């Protein structure tokens, strides 16, 4: 969903990739706070648990050996439980966008990007905190 938000943002169309990334991260927060987002996260959690169980089964088994044109279908929720805060856990993300031979990197949570060439660090994002 994040890439869809980035591409459909007005700032991206205007060439402001940085603002588009920032607004898209905030939009993802909004989307995850509603009931629909909670349901989606719960379904994803179930899939991850099933997949993890399948992997564990293999490990323990004796035999183991174009989105910009699509509308945003996530309406802002109103009504009962529309103030649901979402899950009380967090996530991290590190996103890189290359546009017109320019690299844009955005991160959320406790994740950072390190750019290296031939094993040598060329640039790293610095840790930052933003007060809301």
C-alpha positions as CSV (number, residue, x, y, z in Angstrom):
1,X,0.0,0.0,0.0
2,X,2.9,2.4,0.7
3,X,4.0,2.6,-2.9
4,X,0.4,3.3,-4.0
5,X,0.3,6.2,-1.5
6,X,3.6,7.6,-2.7
7,X,2.7,7.5,-6.4
8,X,-0.8,8.9,-5.9
9,X,0.3,11.8,-3.7
10,X,0.1,15.3,-5.2
11,X,3.6,16.1,-4.0
12,X,5.0,13.2,-6.1
13,X,3.3,14.5,-9.2
14,X,4.8,17.9,-8.5
15,X,8.3,16.4,-8.2
16,X,8.6,16.6,-4.4
17,X,9.4,13.0,-3.6
18,X,10.5,13.8,0.0
19,X,7.2,15.3,0.9
20,X,5.3,12.5,-0.8
21,X,7.2,9.9,1.2
22,X,6.6,11.7,4.4
23,X,2.8,12.2,3.8
24,X,2.6,8.6,2.6
25,X,4.0,7.3,5.9
26,X,1.5,9.4,7.8
27,X,-1.3,8.1,5.6
28,X,-0.3,4.5,6.3
29,X,-0.6,5.3,10.0
30,X,-4.1,6.6,9.4
31,X,-5.1,3.5,7.4
32,X,-3.9,1.1,10.0
33,X,-5.8,2.8,12.8
34,X,-9.2,2.0,11.5
35,X,-11.1,-1.2,11.8
36,X,-10.3,-2.2,8.2
37,X,-6.6,-1.7,8.9
38,X,-6.9,-3.7,12.1
39,X,-8.6,-6.5,10.2
40,X,-5.9,-6.5,7.5
41,X,-3.2,-6.6,10.1
42,X,-4.9,-9.5,11.9
43,X,-5.2,-11.5,8.7
44,X,-1.6,-10.8,7.9
45,X,-0.6,-11.9,11.4
46,X,-2.5,-15.1,10.9
47,X,-0.7,-15.7,7.6
48,X,2.7,-15.0,9.1
49,X,1.9,-17.4,12.0
50,X,0.8,-20.1,9.6
51,X,3.9,-19.6,7.4
52,X,6.1,-19.6,10.5
53,X,4.5,-22.8,11.6
54,X,5.1,-24.3,8.2
55,X,8.7,-23.3,8.3
56,X,9.1,-24.8,11.7
57,X,7.5,-27.9,10.4
58,X,10.2,-28.1,7.7
59,X,13.0,-27.4,10.2
60,X,11.8,-30.0,12.7
61,X,10.7,-32.5,10.1
62,X,12.9,-35.5,9.5
63,X,12.6,-34.8,5.7
64,X,13.6,-31.2,5.8
65,X,16.5,-30.8,3.6
66,X,0.8,0.5,-12.2
67,X,-0.7,1.9,-9.1
68,X,-0.7,5.6,-9.5
69,X,-3.9,5.4,-11.5
70,X,-5.8,3.4,-8.9
71,X,-8.0,5.3,-6.5
72,X,-7.4,5.0,-2.7
73,X,-10.1,2.7,-1.5
74,X,-9.3,3.4,2.2
75,X,-12.0,5.9,3.2
76,X,-11.7,7.7,6.4
77,X,-13.8,5.8,8.9
78,X,-16.6,7.5,10.8
79,X,-19.0,6.0,13.3
80,X,-18.7,3.4,16.0
81,X,-15.1,2.5,16.8
82,X,-13.7,5.0,14.3
83,X,-11.4,6.2,17.1
84,X,-9.9,2.8,17.5
85,X,-6.2,3.4,18.0
86,X,-5.0,0.2,16.3
87,X,-2.6,-2.3,17.6
88,X,-0.3,-1.3,20.4
89,X,2.8,-2.5,18.7
90,X,4.9,-0.7,16.1
91,X,6.8,-1.3,12.9
92,X,9.8,-0.1,11.1
93,X,10.4,0.7,7.4
94,X,13.2,1.8,5.2
95,X,12.2,2.9,1.7
96,X,14.3,3.9,-1.3
97,X,13.0,5.7,-4.3
98,X,15.1,6.4,-7.4
99,X,13.6,9.1,-9.7
100,X,15.5,10.8,-12.5
101,X,18.8,9.4,-11.3
102,X,18.2,10.8,-7.7
103,X,18.0,8.5,-4.7
104,X,15.5,9.4,-2.0
105,X,15.5,7.4,1.3
106,X,12.9,7.6,4.0
107,X,12.6,5.6,7.2
108,X,10.1,5.1,10.0
109,X,10.7,3.6,13.4
110,X,14.1,2.3,14.4
111,X,15.4,1.5,11.0
112,X,18.1,3.3,9.0
113,X,19.7,3.0,5.6
114,X,23.4,2.5,4.9
115,X,24.8,3.1,1.4
116,X,28.0,1.3,0.6
117,X,30.2,0.8,-2.3
118,X,32.6,-2.2,-2.4
119,X,32.0,-2.8,1.2
120,X,32.8,0.7,2.3
121,X,30.2,2.9,3.9
122,X,29.6,6.0,1.7
123,X,26.6,7.4,3.6
124,X,24.2,6.5,6.4
125,X,21.0,8.1,7.5
126,X,21.3,9.6,10.9
127,X,19.0,8.8,13.7
128,X,16.3,11.4,14.2
129,X,13.3,12.0,16.3
130,X,10.3,14.0,15.4
131,X,7.8,15.3,18.0
132,X,4.2,15.2,17.0
